[in-house]
């Protein structure tokens, strides 16, 4: 996830925001919008 956020920040100005990660969901933010990324535990 850190690599994805670094890439998104360099291209789009998106940064990690609190609560950062909760129940398999990771949070990023740009200006006043919060984006979520669902991370699966495994490929199934």
C-alpha positions in Angstrom: 0.0 0.0 0.0 2.8 2.4 0.8 4.1 2.1 -2.8 0.7 2.8 -4.2 0.2 5.8 -2.1 3.6 7.1 -3.0 2.8 6.7 -6.7 -0.6 8.4 -6.3 0.9 11.3 -4.4 3.5 11.9 -7.0 1.0 11.9 -9.8 -2.2 13.1 -8.3 -1.3 14.8 -5.0 -3.2 12.1 -2.9 -2.0 11.4 0.6 -2.8 8.8 3.3 -5.3 10.0 5.9 -6.6 8.8 9.3 -7.8 6.2 10.2 -5.3 4.9 7.6 -6.5 1.3 7.6 -9.5 -0.3 9.1 -11.1 -3.7 8.4 -9.2 -4.2 5.1 -10.0 -0.7 3.8 -7.2 1.8 3.4 -7.9 5.6 3.2 -6.3 8.3 1.1 -7.3 12.0 0.7 -7.0 14.8 -1.8 -8.2 18.2 -0.7 -11.6 17.6 0.9 -12.3 14.2 -0.7 -11.5 10.8 1.0 -10.9 7.8 -1.2 -11.0 4.1 0.0 -9.1 1.1 -1.3 -10.3 -2.4 -0.3 -7.4 -4.8 0.2 -8.1 -8.5 0.0 -6.4 -10.9 2.4 -5.6 -13.4 -0.4 -6.3 -13.8 -4.1 -9.5 -15.9 -3.4 
